[in-house]
């Protein structure tokens, strides 16, 4: 998958095996998975499971390899009203966060953009749905919805759990 977990895995694999052929297969036309965002009238609009960067990301290879420490800013340092879209309505959130919540000047979407820029020599297949991953002797066969296959030495499955069961039924 081409969400942040799949992109981070591809970048880590590139760092560990610079000569390897690496492909990211993403069913949608855009990368980033659940991380979405935009700037509207000067306001950062973030979406996704993690709309702020905390200790979890700061402890990863991705954080260090993309030099994210130099790019991050404190999220909402002035304590301005913060809202969450829940059940179709904007709900005001408390402005006090536990610990230091970080973001980027353009929102968390910048994380995806920076990861995509760093994908040197990684084949990115957008609008390409993987339908089945199965063992084929010593290799892995990734069957795609377009009828084509990708043969690989190893496969990293970075998709929501609901998709994993269908993708690797003999293993899941």
Contact map, one row per residue, 1 for C-alpha under 8 A:
1110111000000000000000011110000010000000000000000000000000000000000000000000000000000000000000000000000000000000000000000000000000000000000000000000000000001110000000000000
1111111000000000000000011100011110000000000000000000000000000000000000000000000000000000000000000000000000000000000000000000000000000000000000000000000000000100000000000000
1111111000000000000000000000001111100000000000000000000000000000000000000000000000000000000000000000000000000000000000000000000000000000000000000000000000000110000000000000
0111111100000000000000000000001110100000000000000000000000000000000000000000000000000000000000000000000000000001000000000000000000000000000000000000000000000000000000000000
1111111110000000000000000000000000000000000000000000000000000000000000000000000000000000000000000000000000000000000000000000000000000000000000000000000000000100000000000000
1111111111000000000000010000000000000000000000000000000000000000000000000000000000000000000000000000000000000000000000000000000000000000000000000000000000011110000000000000
1111111111100000000000010000000000000000000000000000000000000000000000000000000000000000000000000000000000000000001100000000000000000000000000000000000000000000000000000000
0001111111110000000000000000000000000000000000000000000000000100000000000000000000000000000000000000000000000000001000000000000000000000000000000000000000000000000000000000
0000111111111000000000000000000000000000000000000000000000000000000000000000000000000000000000000000000000000000000000000000000000000000000000000000000000010000000000000000
0000011111111100000001110000000000000000000000000000000000000000000000000000000000000000000000000000000000000000000000100100000000000000000000000000000000000000000000000000
0000001111111110000000000000000000000000000000000000000000000100000000000000000000000000000000000000000000000000001001100000000000000000000000000000000000000000000000000000
0000000111111111000000000000000000000000000000000000000000001100000000000000000000000000000000000000000000000000000000000000000000000000000000000000000000000000000000000000
0000000011111111110001000000000000000000000000000000000000000000000000000000000000000000000000000000000000000000000000000000000000000000000000000000000000000000000000000000
0000000001111111111101000000000000000000000000000000000000000000000000000000000000000000000000000000000000000000000000000000000000000000000000000000000000000000000000000000
0000000000111111110000000000000000000000000000000000000000000000000000000000000000000000000000000000000000000000000000000000000000000000000000000000000000000000000000000000
0000000000011111110000000000000000000000000000000000000000000000000000000000000000000000000000000000000000000000000000000000000000000000000000000000000000000000000000000000
0000000000001111111100000000000000000000000000000000000000000000000000000000000000000000000000000000000000000000000000000000000000000000000000000000000000000000000000000000
0000000000001111111100000000000000000000000000000000000000000000000000000000000000000000000000000000000000000000000000000000000000000000000000000000000000000000000000000000
0000000000000100111110000000000000000000000000000000000000000000000000000000000000000000000000000000000000000000000000000000000000000000000000000000000000000000000000000000
0000000000000100111111000000000000000000000000000000000000000000000000000000000000000000000000000000000000000000000000000000000000000000000000000000000000000000000000000000
0000000000000000001111100000000000000000000000000000000000000000000000000000000000000000000000000000000000000000000000001110000000000000000000000000000000000000000000000000
0000000001001100000111110000000000000000000000000000000000000000000000000000000000000000000000000000000000000000000000001110000000000000000000000000000000000000000000000000
0000000001000000000011111000000000000000000000000000000000000000000000000000000000000000000000000000000000000000000000000111100000000000000000000000000000000000000000000000
1100011001000000000001111100000000000000000000000000000000000000000000000000000000000000000000000000000000000000000000000111100000000000000000000000000000000000000000000000
1100000000000000000000111110000000000000000000000000000000000000000000000000000000000000000000000000000000000000000000000001110111000000000000000000000000000000000000000000
1100000000000000000000011111111000000000000000000000000000000000000000000000000000000000000000000000000000000000000000000001111111000000000000000000000000000000000000000000
1000000000000000000000001111100000000000000000000000000000000000000000000000000000000000000000000000000000000000000000000000011111000000000000000000000000000000000000000000
0000000000000000000000000111111000000000000000000000000000000000000000000000000000000000000000000000000000000000000000000000011110000000000000000000000000000000000000000000
0000000000000000000000000111111000000000000000000000000000000000000000000000000000000000000000000000000000000000000000000000011000000000000000000000000000000000000000000000
0100000000000000000000000101111110000000000000000000000000000000000000000000000000000000000000000000000000000000000000000000010000000000000000000000000000000000000000000000
0111000000000000000000000101111110000000000000000000000000000000000000000000000000000000000000000000000000000001000000000000010000000000000000000000000000000000000000000000
0111000000000000000000000000011111110000000000000000000000000000000000000000000000000000000000000000000000001001000000000000000000000000000000000000000000000000000000000000
1111000000000000000000000000011111110000000000000000000000000000000000000000000000000000000000000000000000000000000000000000000000000000000000000000000000000000000000000000
0010000000000000000000000000000111110000000000111000000000000000000000000000000000000000000000000000000000000000000000000000000000000000000000000000000000000000000000000000
0011000000000000000000000000000111111000000001111110000000000000000000000000000000000000000000000000000000011001000000000000000000000000000000000000000000000000000000000000
0000000000000000000000000000000111111100000001110000000000000000000000000000000000000000000000000000000000011000000000000000000000000000000000000000000000000000000000000000
0000000000000000000000000000000000111110000111100000000000000000000000000000000000000000000000000000000000111000000000000000000000000000000000000000000000000000000000000000
0000000000000000000000000000000000011111000111000000000000000000000000000000000000000000000000000000000001101000000000000000000000000000000000000000000000000000000000000000
0000000000000000000000000000000000001111111110000000000000000000000000000000000000000000000000000000000001100000000000000000000000000000000000000000000000000000000000000000
0000000000000000000000000000000000000111111110000000000000000000000000000000000000000000000000000000000000000000000000000000000000000000000000000000000000000000000000000000
0000000000000000000000000000000000000011111000000000000000000000000000000000000000000000000000000000000000000000000000000000000000000000000000000000000000000000000000000000
0000000000000000000000000000000000000011111100000000000000000000000000000000000000000000000000000000000000000000000000000000000000000000000000000000000000000000000000000000
0000000000000000000000000000000000000011111110000000000000000000000000000000000000000000000000000000000000000000000000000000000000000000000000000000000000000000000000000000
0000000000000000000000000000000000001111011111000000000000000000000000000000000000000000000000000000000001100000000000000000000000000000000000000000000000000000000000000000
0000000000000000000000000000000000001111001111100000000000000000000000000000000000000000000000000000000000100000000000000000000000000000000000000000000000000000000000000000
0000000000000000000000000000000000111100000111110010000000000000000000000000000000000000000000000000000000111000000000000000000000000000000000000000000000000000000000000000
0000000000000000000000000000000001111000000011111110000000000000000000000000000000000000000000000000000000000000000000000000000000000000000000000000000000000000000000000000
0000000000000000000000000000000001110000000001111110000000000000000000000000000000000000000000000000000000000000000000000000000000000000000000000000000000000000000000000000
0000000000000000000000000000000001100000000000111110000000000000000000000000000000000000000000000000000000000000000000000000000000000000000000000000000000000000000000000000
0000000000000000000000000000000000100000000000111111100000000000000000000000000000000000000000000000000000000000000000000000000000000000000000000000000000000000000000000000
0000000000000000000000000000000000100000000001111111100000000000000000000000000000000000000000000000001000010000000000000000000000000000000000000000000000000000000000000000
0000000000000000000000000000000000000000000000000111110000000000000000000010000000000000000000000000111000010000000000000000000000000000000000000000000000000000000000000000
0000000000000000000000000000000000000000000000000111111111000000000000000000000000000000000000000000111000010000000000000000000000000000000000000000000000000000000000000000
0000000000000000000000000000000000000000000000000001111111000000000000000000000000000000000000000001110000000000000000000000000000000000000000000000000000000000000000000000
0000000000000000000000000000000000000000000000000000111111100000000000000000000000000000000000000000000000000000000000000000000000000000000000000000000000000000000000000000
0000000000000000000000000000000000000000000000000000111111110000000000000000000000000000000000000000000000000000000000000000000000000000000000000000000000000000000000000000
0000000000000000000000000000000000000000000000000000111111110110000000000000000000000000000000000000000000000000000000000000000000000000000000000000000000000000000000000000
0000000000000000000000000000000000000000000000000000111111110011000000000000000000000000000000000000000000000000000000000000000000000000000000000000000000000000000000000000
0000000000000000000000000000000000000000000000000000001111111010000000000000000000000000000000000000000000000000000000000000000000000000000000000000000000000000000000000000
0000000000000000000000000000000000000000000000000000000111111111000000000000000000000000000000000000000000000000000000000000000000000000000000000000000000000000000000000000
0000000000010000000000000000000000000000000000000000000000111111100000000000000000000000000000000000000000000000000000000000000000000000000000000000000000000000000000000000
0000000100110000000000000000000000000000000000000000000010011111110000000000000000000000000000000000000000000000000000000000000000000000000000000000000000000000000000000000
0000000000000000000000000000000000000000000000000000000011111111111110000000000000000000000000000000000000000000000000000000000000000000000000000000000000000000000000000000
0000000000000000000000000000000000000000000000000000000001011111111110000000000000000000000000000000000000000000000000000000000000000000000000000000000000000000000000000000
0000000000000000000000000000000000000000000000000000000000001111111100000000000000000000000000000000000000000000000000000000000000000000000000000000000000000000000000000000
0000000000000000000000000000000000000000000000000000000000000111111100000000000000000000000000000000000000000000011001000000000000000000000000000000000000000000000000000000
0000000000000000000000000000000000000000000000000000000000000011111111100000000000000000000000000000000000000000000000000000000000000000000000000000000000000000000000000000
0000000000000000000000000000000000000000000000000000000000000011111111110000000000000000000000000000000000000000000000000000000000000000000000000000000000000000000000000000
0000000000000000000000000000000000000000000000000000000000000011001111110000000000000000000000000000000000000000000000000000000000000000000000000000000000000000000000000000
0000000000000000000000000000000000000000000000000000000000000000001111110000000000000000000000000000000000000000000000000000000000000000000000000000000000000000000000000000
0000000000000000000000000000000000000000000000000000000000000000001111111000000000000000000000000000000100000000000000000000000000000000000000000000000000000000000000000000
0000000000000000000000000000000000000000000000000000000000000000000111111100000000000000000000000000011110000000000000000000000000000000000000000000000000000000000000000000
0000000000000000000000000000000000000000000000000000000000000000000000111110000000000000000000000000011110000000000000000000000000000000000000000000000000000000000000000000
0000000000000000000000000000000000000000000000000000000000000000000000011111100000000000000000000001111000000000000000000000000000000000000000000000000000000000000000000000
0000000000000000000000000000000000000000000000000001000000000000000000001111100000000000000000000000111100000000000000000000000000000000000000000000000000000000000000000000
0000000000000000000000000000000000000000000000000000000000000000000000000111111100000000000000100000000000000000000000000000000000000000000000000000000000000000000000000000
0000000000000000000000000000000000000000000000000000000000000000000000000111111100000000000000000000000000000000000000000000000000000000000000000000000000000000000000000000
0000000000000000000000000000000000000000000000000000000000000000000000000001111100000000000000000000000000000000000000000000000000000000000000000000000000000000000000000000
0000000000000000000000000000000000000000000000000000000000000000000000000001111110000000000000110000000000000000000000000000000000000000000000000000000000000000000000000000
0000000000000000000000000000000000000000000000000000000000000000000000000001111111000000000000100000000000000000000000000000000000000000000000000000000000000000000000000000
0000000000000000000000000000000000000000000000000000000000000000000000000000001111100000000111100000000000000000000000000000000000000000000000000000000000000000000000000000
0000000000000000000000000000000000000000000000000000000000000000000000000000000111110000000111100000000000000000000000000000000000000000000000000000000000000000000000000000
0000000000000000000000000000000000000000000000000000000000000000000000000000000011111000011110000000000000000000000000000000000000000000000000000000000000000000000000000000
0000000000000000000000000000000000000000000000000000000000000000000000000000000001111100011110000000000000000000000000000000000000000000000000000000000000000000000000000000
0000000000000000000000000000000000000000000000000000000000000000000000000000000000111111111000000000000000000000000000000000000000000000000000000000000000000000000000000000
0000000000000000000000000000000000000000000000000000000000000000000000000000000000011111111000000000000000000000000000000000000000000000000000000000000000000000000000000000
0000000000000000000000000000000000000000000000000000000000000000000000000000000000001111100000000000000000000000000000000000000000000000000000000000000000000000000000000000
0000000000000000000000000000000000000000000000000000000000000000000000000000000000001111110000000000000000000000000000000000000000000000000000000000000000000000000000000000
0000000000000000000000000000000000000000000000000000000000000000000000000000000000001111111000000000000000000000000000000000000000000000000000000000000000000000000000000000
0000000000000000000000000000000000000000000000000000000000000000000000000000000000111101111100000000000000000000000000000000000000000000000000000000000000000000000000000000
0000000000000000000000000000000000000000000000000000000000000000000000000000000000111100111110000000000000000000000000000000000000000000000000000000000000000000000000000000
0000000000000000000000000000000000000000000000000000000000000000000000000000000011110000011111000000000000000000000000000000000000000000000000000000000000000000000000000000
0000000000000000000000000000000000000000000000000000000000000000000000000000000011110000001111100000000000000000000000000000000000000000000000000000000000000000000000000000
0000000000000000000000000000000000000000000000000000000000000000000000000000000011000000000111111000000000000000000000000000000000000000000000000000000000000000000000000000
0000000000000000000000000000000000000000000000000000000000000000000000000001001111000000000011111000000000000000000000000000000000000000000000000000000000000000000000000000
0000000000000000000000000000000000000000000000000000000000000000000000000000001000000000000001111100000000000000000000000000000000000000000000000000000000000000000000000000
0000000000000000000000000000000000000000000000000000000000000000000000000000000000000000000001111111100000000000000000000000000000000000000000000000000000000000000000000000
0000000000000000000000000000000000000000000000000000000000000000000000000000000000000000000000011111100000000000000000000000000000000000000000000000000000000000000000000000
0000000000000000000000000000000000000000000000000000000000000000000000000000000000000000000000001111100000000000000000000000000000000000000000000000000000000000000000000000
0000000000000000000000000000000000000000000000000000010000000000000000000100000000000000000000001111110000000000000000000000000000000000000000000000000000000000000000000000
0000000000000000000000000000000000000000000000000001110000000000000000000110000000000000000000001111111000000000000000000000000000000000000000000000000000000000000000000000
0000000000000000000000000000000000000000000000000001110000000000000000011110000000000000000000000001111100000000000000000000000000000000000000000000000000000000000000000000
0000000000000000000000000000000000000000000000000011100000000000000000011110000000000000000000000000111110110000000000000000000000000000000000000000000000000000000000000000
0000000000000000000000000000000000000000000000000000000000000000000000111010000000000000000000000000011111110110000000000000000000000000000000000000000000000000000000000000
0000000000000000000000000000000000000000000000000000000000000000000000011000000000000000000000000000001111100000000000000000000000000000000000000000000000000000000000000000
0000000000000000000000000000000000000110000100000000000000000000000000000000000000000000000000000000000111111100000000000000000000000000000000000000000000000000000000000000
0000000000000000000000000000000000001110000111000000000000000000000000000000000000000000000000000000001111111100000000000000000000000000000000000000000000000000000000000000
0000000000000000000000000000000000111000000001000011100000000000000000000000000000000000000000000000001101111111000000000000000000000000000000000000000000000000000000000000
0000000000000000000000000000000100111100000001000000000000000000000000000000000000000000000000000000000001111111100000000000000000000000000000000000000000000000000000000000
0000000000000000000000000000000000000000000000000000000000000000000000000000000000000000000000000000000101111111110000000000000000000000000000000000000000000000000000000000
0000000000000000000000000000000000000000000000000000000000000000000000000000000000000000000000000000000100011111111000000000000000000000000000000000000000000000000000000000
0001000000000000000000000000001100100000000000000000000000000000000000000000000000000000000000000000000000011111111100000000000000000000000000000000000000000000000000000000
0000000000000000000000000000000000000000000000000000000000000000000000000000000000000000000000000000000000001111111110000000000000000000000000000000000000000000000000000000
0000000000000000000000000000000000000000000000000000000000000000010000000000000000000000000000000000000000000111111111000000000000000000000000000000000000000000000000000000
0000001100100000000000000000000000000000000000000000000000000000010000000000000000000000000000000000000000000011111111100000000000000000000000000000000000000000000000000000
0000001000000000000000000000000000000000000000000000000000000000000000000000000000000000000000000000000000000001111111100000000000000000000000000000000000000000000000000000
0000000000000000000000000000000000000000000000000000000000000000000000000000000000000000000000000000000000000000111111110000000000000000000000000000000000000000000000000000
0000000000100000000000000000000000000000000000000000000000000000010000000000000000000000000000000000000000000000011111110000000000000000000000000000000000000000000000000000
0000000001100000000000000000000000000000000000000000000000000000000000000000000000000000000000000000000000000000001111111100000000000000000000000000000000000000000000000000
0000000000000000000000000000000000000000000000000000000000000000000000000000000000000000000000000000000000000000000011111100000000000000000000000000000000000000000000000000
0000000000000000000011000000000000000000000000000000000000000000000000000000000000000000000000000000000000000000000000111110000000000000000000000000000000000000000000000000
0000000001000000000011110000000000000000000000000000000000000000000000000000000000000000000000000000000000000000000000111111000000000000000000000000000000000000000000000000
0000000000000000000011110000000000000000000000000000000000000000000000000000000000000000000000000000000000000000000000001111100000000000000000000000000000000000000000000000
0000000000000000000000111100000000000000000000000000000000000000000000000000000000000000000000000000000000000000000000000111110000000000000000000000000000000000000000000000
0000000000000000000000111100000000000000000000000000000000000000000000000000000000000000000000000000000000000000000000000011111100000000000000000000000000000000000000000000
0000000000000000000000001111111000000000000000000000000000000000000000000000000000000000000000000000000000000000000000000001111100000000000000000000000000000000000000000000
0000000000000000000000000111100000000000000000000000000000000000000000000000000000000000000000000000000000000000000000000000111110000000000000000000000000000000000000000000
0000000000000000000000001111000000000000000000000000000000000000000000000000000000000000000000000000000000000000000000000000111111000000000000011100000000000000000000000000
0000000000000000000000001111000000000000000000000000000000000000000000000000000000000000000000000000000000000000000000000000001111100000000000011100000000000000000000000000
0000000000000000000000001110000000000000000000000000000000000000000000000000000000000000000000000000000000000000000000000000000111111000000001111000000000000000000000100000
0000000000000000000000000000000000000000000000000000000000000000000000000000000000000000000000000000000000000000000000000000000011111000000001111000000000000000000001100000
0000000000000000000000000000000000000000000000000000000000000000000000000000000000000000000000000000000000000000000000000000000001111100000011110000000000000000000001110000
0000000000000000000000000000000000000000000000000000000000000000000000000000000000000000000000000000000000000000000000000000000001111110000111100000000000000000000000110000
0000000000000000000000000000000000000000000000000000000000000000000000000000000000000000000000000000000000000000000000000000000000011111000111000000000000000000000000010100
0000000000000000000000000000000000000000000000000000000000000000000000000000000000000000000000000000000000000000000000000000000000001111111110000000000000000000000000000000
0000000000000000000000000000000000000000000000000000000000000000000000000000000000000000000000000000000000000000000000000000000000000111111110000000000000000000000000000000
0000000000000000000000000000000000000000000000000000000000000000000000000000000000000000000000000000000000000000000000000000000000000011111100000000000000000000000000000000
0000000000000000000000000000000000000000000000000000000000000000000000000000000000000000000000000000000000000000000000000000000000000011111100000000000010000000000000000000
0000000000000000000000000000000000000000000000000000000000000000000000000000000000000000000000000000000000000000000000000000000000000011111110000000001111000000000000000000
0000000000000000000000000000000000000000000000000000000000000000000000000000000000000000000000000000000000000000000000000000000000001111111111000000001111100000000000000000
0000000000000000000000000000000000000000000000000000000000000000000000000000000000000000000000000000000000000000000000000000000000011111001111100000111100000000000000000000
0000000000000000000000000000000000000000000000000000000000000000000000000000000000000000000000000000000000000000000000000000000001111100000111110000111100000000000000000000
0000000000000000000000000000000000000000000000000000000000000000000000000000000000000000000000000000000000000000000000000000000001111000000011111011110000000000000000000000
0000000000000000000000000000000000000000000000000000000000000000000000000000000000000000000000000000000000000000000000000000000111110000000001111111110000000000000000000000
0000000000000000000000000000000000000000000000000000000000000000000000000000000000000000000000000000000000000000000000000000000111100000000000111111000000000000000000000000
0000000000000000000000000000000000000000000000000000000000000000000000000000000000000000000000000000000000000000000000000000000110000000000000011111000000000000000000000000
0000000000000000000000000000000000000000000000000000000000000000000000000000000000000000000000000000000000000000000000000000000000000000000000111111100000000000000000000000
0000000000000000000000000000000000000000000000000000000000000000000000000000000000000000000000000000000000000000000000000000000000000000000000111111110000000000000000000000
0000000000000000000000000000000000000000000000000000000000000000000000000000000000000000000000000000000000000000000000000000000000000000000011110011111000000000000000000000
0000000000000000000000000000000000000000000000000000000000000000000000000000000000000000000000000000000000000000000000000000000000000000000011110001111100000000000000000000
0000000000000000000000000000000000000000000000000000000000000000000000000000000000000000000000000000000000000000000000000000000000000000001111000000111110000000000000000000
0000000000000000000000000000000000000000000000000000000000000000000000000000000000000000000000000000000000000000000000000000000000000000001111000000011111100000000000000000
0000000000000000000000000000000000000000000000000000000000000000000000000000000000000000000000000000000000000000000000000000000000000000011100000000001111100000000000000000
0000000000000000000000000000000000000000000000000000000000000000000000000000000000000000000000000000000000000000000000000000000000000000001100000000000111110000000000000000
0000000000000000000000000000000000000000000000000000000000000000000000000000000000000000000000000000000000000000000000000000000000000000000100000000000111111000000000000000
0000010010000000000000000000000000000000000000000000000000000000000000000000000000000000000000000000000000000000000000000000000000000000000000000000000001111100000000000000
1000010000000000000000000000000000000000000000000000000000000000000000000000000000000000000000000000000000000000000000000000000000000000000000000000000000111110000100000000
1110110000000000000000000000000000000000000000000000000000000000000000000000000000000000000000000000000000000000000000000000000000000000000000000000000000011111000000000000
1010010000000000000000000000000000000000000000000000000000000000000000000000000000000000000000000000000000000000000000000000000000000000000000000000000000001111101100000000
0000000000000000000000000000000000000000000000000000000000000000000000000000000000000000000000000000000000000000000000000000000000000000000000000000000000000111111100000000
0000000000000000000000000000000000000000000000000000000000000000000000000000000000000000000000000000000000000000000000000000000000000000000000000000000000000011111110000000
0000000000000000000000000000000000000000000000000000000000000000000000000000000000000000000000000000000000000000000000000000000000000000000000000000000000000001111111000000
0000000000000000000000000000000000000000000000000000000000000000000000000000000000000000000000000000000000000000000000000000000000000000000000000000000000000011111111100000
0000000000000000000000000000000000000000000000000000000000000000000000000000000000000000000000000000000000000000000000000000000000000000000000000000000000001011111111111001
0000000000000000000000000000000000000000000000000000000000000000000000000000000000000000000000000000000000000000000000000000000000000000000000000000000000000000111111111001
0000000000000000000000000000000000000000000000000000000000000000000000000000000000000000000000000000000000000000000000000000000000110000000000000000000000000000011111111000
0000000000000000000000000000000000000000000000000000000000000000000000000000000000000000000000000000000000000000000000000000000001111000000000000000000000000000001111111000
0000000000000000000000000000000000000000000000000000000000000000000000000000000000000000000000000000000000000000000000000000000000011100000000000000000000000000000111111111
0000000000000000000000000000000000000000000000000000000000000000000000000000000000000000000000000000000000000000000000000000000000000000000000000000000000000000000111111111
0000000000000000000000000000000000000000000000000000000000000000000000000000000000000000000000000000000000000000000000000000000000000100000000000000000000000000000000011111
0000000000000000000000000000000000000000000000000000000000000000000000000000000000000000000000000000000000000000000000000000000000000000000000000000000000000000000000011111
0000000000000000000000000000000000000000000000000000000000000000000000000000000000000000000000000000000000000000000000000000000000000000000000000000000000000000000110011111
